[in-house]
């Protein structure tokens, strides 16, 4: 089967580290989906605005050549040590490295680039290729008695996010408003660290939008220490 890239997604996720591990976790982060030239026709999106949510089928395009599929993986929700079969997870290390995400459709607009979709809640790196888009259909896709396996035990896991005075000052210098900061905190609350790293003294760095954000985690509290421009320049 030949599979064709139909679109590319663009957003503030500029590095793999820190992207939410499931769609909808950072529900307010906005993305734009721009179609490839052969598919830039409003006819192809006719009727799409009537739906509130979409399924995206996409590629884990940043996997390196040596990152082959693995029959067993270590899910972050199990602490990064327990192993389960790859089919019991949404790990990227699959024979076909395809992702599936549900996003909220906010707007369908006609532009000079053809139709552009504005969505929220995506868990895709900016620049990720999209291979298909399908509408979410509540009566068929919502299953009331569904069971989420080991993921259900950790569905409510969230960190408390605290900004130091220095981090707040950095945000002001970088002209980041309260909405931008709230979106960042929502992402951080989902704990971007590898599950096996639990050192409270370790300082982590995460790139979001055009900023490098440094933080520590002690217990259930994540403390944002500083924000700098992503090129490494100080404020």
C-alpha positions in Angstrom: 0.0 0.0 0.0 1.3 3.5 -0.8 0.5 6.0 1.8 0.5 9.7 1.0 1.2 12.7 3.2 -1.9 14.9 3.0 -1.0 17.7 5.4 1.4 19.1 8.0 0.6 20.3 11.5 2.2 23.5 13.0 2.2 24.5 16.6 4.4 25.6 19.6 5.8 22.1 20.2 9.3 22.6 18.8 11.0 19.7 20.5 10.0 16.0 21.3 10.7 16.4 25.0 7.7 17.9 26.8 5.0 17.1 24.3 1.9 15.6 26.1 1.9 11.8 25.7 -1.8 11.8 24.7 -4.1 14.1 22.8 -6.4 16.4 24.9 -4.1 16.6 27.9 -3.1 20.2 27.0 -6.5 21.0 25.6 -5.9 24.7 25.0 -2.7 24.5 22.8 -3.6 25.5 19.3 -2.4 24.0 16.1 -2.8 24.7 12.4 -3.2 21.9 9.8 -2.1 23.0 6.3 -2.8 20.6 3.4 -0.3 19.6 0.7 -0.8 21.1 -2.7 -2.7 18.2 -4.3 -5.3 18.4 -1.5 -5.7 22.2 -1.3 -9.3 22.3 -2.3 -12.2 23.5 -0.2 -14.3 20.6 -1.7 -12.3 18.2 0.4 -13.3 19.8 3.6 -17.0 20.5 2.7 -19.1 19.6 5.7 -16.2 19.2 8.1 -17.1 22.3 10.1 -20.2 20.5 11.3 -18.1 18.2 13.5 -16.6 19.2 16.8 -13.7 16.8 16.9 -11.4 15.0 14.4 -9.2 11.9 14.4 -5.7 12.5 13.0 -3.5 9.7 11.7 0.1 10.7 11.5 3.7 9.6 11.6 6.3 9.5 14.4 8.6 11.2 11.9 11.3 12.1 14.4 12.2 8.5 15.2 15.9 7.9 14.4 17.1 5.2 12.1 18.1 2.9 15.0 14.8 3.2 16.8 13.2 0.1 15.4 10.0 -1.5 16.6 10.1 -3.3 20.0 7.8 -6.3 21.0 7.8 -5.1 24.6 8.1 -1.5 25.8 8.1 0.4 29.2 5.1 2.7 29.4 5.7 6.0 31.4 2.4 5.3 33.2 4.0 2.2 34.8 7.0 4.1 36.0 9.2 3.3 33.0 10.4 0.0 34.4 7.5 -2.5 34.0 7.3 -4.0 30.5 4.2 -4.8 28.5 3.6 -5.7 24.9 3.8 -2.9 22.3 0.2 -3.6 21.2 -1.0 -2.8 24.8 0.5 0.7 24.5 0.6 3.8 22.2 4.4 3.7 22.1 6.0 5.1 18.9 8.2 2.0 18.5 5.9 0.0 16.3 6.4 -1.8 13.0 4.5 1.1 11.3 5.2 4.2 13.4 1.8 5.8 13.1 0.0 7.9 15.7 -3.7 8.4 16.4 -4.9 11.6 18.0 -8.3 13.1 18.7 -8.4 16.9 18.5 -11.1 19.6 18.8 -11.8 21.4 15.5 -12.1 25.1 16.1 -12.2 26.6 12.6 -12.1 25.7 8.9 -11.0 28.6 6.8 -10.1 29.3 3.2 -6.6 30.9 2.8 -4.0 31.5 0.2 -2.6 28.1 1.1 -6.0 26.4 0.6 -8.1 25.1 3.4 -6.5 25.4 6.9 -7.8 23.7 10.0 -7.4 25.2 13.4 -7.5 22.6 16.2 -6.7 22.3 19.9 -5.5 19.5 22.1 -3.0 17.9 19.6 0.0 16.0 20.9 2.1 16.3 17.7 5.5 17.9 17.1 5.3 20.9 14.9 6.1 19.8 11.3 4.6 16.3 11.8 3.2 14.8 8.6 -0.5 13.8 8.7 -1.7 10.9 6.5 -5.5 11.0 7.1 -8.2 13.0 8.8 -11.5 11.6 9.9 -14.4 13.1 11.8 -15.0 11.9 15.4 -18.6 10.5 15.5 -19.9 10.4 19.1 -22.5 7.6 18.7 -19.9 5.3 17.1 -16.6 6.4 18.7 -17.8 6.9 22.4 -18.0 3.6 24.3 -19.5 4.1 27.7 -18.2 0.9 29.3 -14.7 1.1 27.9 -11.9 0.0 30.2 -8.4 1.6 29.9 -6.2 -1.1 31.5 -3.2 0.2 33.4 -3.8 3.7 32.0 -7.0 4.1 34.1 -5.0 3.8 37.3 -3.0 6.9 36.4 -5.6 9.0 34.5 -5.7 11.7 37.2 -2.0 12.0 37.8 -1.0 15.6 37.6 1.8 17.7 39.1 1.3 21.0 40.9 3.2 23.6 38.9 4.8 26.6 40.7 6.6 29.5 39.1 9.4 31.1 40.9 9.6 34.9 41.0 12.5 34.7 38.6 10.4 32.6 36.1 7.6 35.1 36.3 10.0 38.0 35.7 11.4 36.0 32.7 7.9 35.6 31.3 7.3 39.3 31.5 10.6 40.2 29.8 9.8 37.7 27.0 6.3 39.2 26.7 4.5 36.0 27.5 1.0 36.7 28.7 -1.0 34.8 31.3 -2.7 32.6 28.7 0.6 31.5 27.3 1.9 30.8 30.8 -1.3 28.8 31.6 -0.8 26.7 28.6 2.8 26.0 29.5 1.7 25.0 33.1 -0.9 22.7 31.7 1.8 20.9 29.7 4.2 20.7 32.6 1.5 19.4 35.0 1.4 16.2 32.8 5.0 15.6 33.8 7.3 15.6 30.7 10.1 13.8 32.4 11.1 10.2 31.5 9.3 8.0 34.0 12.5 6.5 35.4 14.0 9.9 36.3 12.9 10.9 39.8 15.9 12.9 41.1 14.5 16.0 42.9 17.9 17.8 42.5 18.0 17.3 38.7 17.3 20.4 36.6 15.4 19.7 33.4 15.2 21.8 30.3 12.2 21.8 27.9 11.7 23.8 24.8 8.2 25.2 24.2 7.3 27.7 21.5 10.4 30.0 21.3 11.5 29.5 24.9 13.7 27.2 26.9 12.1 26.4 30.2 14.1 24.9 33.1 12.4 23.2 36.0 12.8 20.7 38.9 10.3 18.2 40.3 10.2 17.2 43.9 7.4 14.8 44.9 4.2 16.1 43.3 5.5 19.7 42.8 7.1 21.0 39.6 9.0 24.3 40.0 9.7 26.4 37.0 13.1 28.1 37.6 13.6 30.2 34.5 12.6 30.9 30.9 15.0 32.0 28.2 14.9 32.5 24.5 15.3 29.1 22.7 18.6 30.2 21.1 20.2 30.1 24.5 20.5 33.9 24.9 19.8 35.2 28.4 16.9 37.6 29.0 
